[in-house]
Amino acid sequence: MRVEDRLKKITTLLAEIARENNADLVQESLKDLRLNSRKRSKQLNYRLSTFPYRRFIEYLNYKFSERGLNVSEIDAKRTSIACPICGYIDKKNRLDKETFKCRRCGFTFNAQYVACLNLFSRSDDGKVAIRSRRLFLTARKTAQVVAVNVAPNEPPNKMRWLREKPVQVTKILVVTKR
């Protein structure tokens, strides 16, 4: 019963944060999570094998739909090795577990963030772009520029976003040439 209660509290908290920021949920379509045969500690293996993934996803979907937010499931294949800027796919783009560097355009970023940017692009929600060495997320539906760290509470009307300047992401991006 404690597990159920914690799952409900966590999913409610996530849904409330998303509602406050007018954000939808994009989740990876993960399969065979329990078949990972990496050697870990017995305690961690036990916790991972007993975590109720399916129930967590069900609660999350329910809480989001209850608040009128969209949930979309996206194929996670090659999200961590594909460049979100130029689309180049190569296993060698992953320098190590934490670092991504595109071998074609030189885009360098944290590998986990790159996977999230690729999921964002695949959700038909937006496009990732670089302008003046800054990273931007551009919504495809309205072609507006939205900062990664700012989600508007209301959808902007057409005339307002045409007059505004693009919002820039915090300075965490390094772009290098080969």
Residue, then its C-alpha position, 0 to 999 in steps of 0.5 A: m500500500r505504501v508503494e501505491d501511495r507514493l506512486k500516486k503522490i509522485t504522479t500527481l506532483l509531476a502532473e501539477i508541475a506540467r499543468e502549471n507550465n502548460a506542458d505535455l508529457v513525451q515518454e519513451s516507449l521502453k520495452d524489456l526494462r527488466l531484462n537488463s543483465r548489468k552487474r549491479s548490487k543485489q539491493l539495486n537489482y532487487r529495487l529495479s526488478t520490483f518497481p511497478y513500471r506499468r502501474f507508474i505509467e498508468y497513473l501518470n497517463y491518468k493524472f495527465s489526462e485528468r488535467g487535460l494534458n496530452v501524453s505521447e509515446i515516442d520510439a526511443k531508438r537512436t535518440s542518444i546517438a542522433c544529432p538534434i541539429c543536423g540529424y547525423i546518426d553515428k555511435k561515435n557521437r557518444l564520446d562517453k556516458e555523459t558527453f555527446k559530440c556530433r562528428r559532422c557539425g560539432f554540436t556538443f552537449n550532455a548526452q541525456y539532454v540530447a536524447c530529450l531534445n531528440l524526443f522533443s523533435r520526434s513528438d511533432d511538437g518542435k524543432v531544435a535550432i542554433r542561432s548565434r551559438r545559442l540553443f532554441l526550441t522552435a514549435r512547429k505548429t506556430a513557428q514560435v521560438v520557446a526557451v528550454n527553461v520557460a514554458p508559457n502558461e497560455p498559448p500566445n496569440k499570433m500577432r504577439w509572437l510575431r512582434e517578440k524577439p526569440v527567447q534564448v536558452t541559458k548559456i550551456l551550449v558549446v559548438t565547435k568546428r572539426 
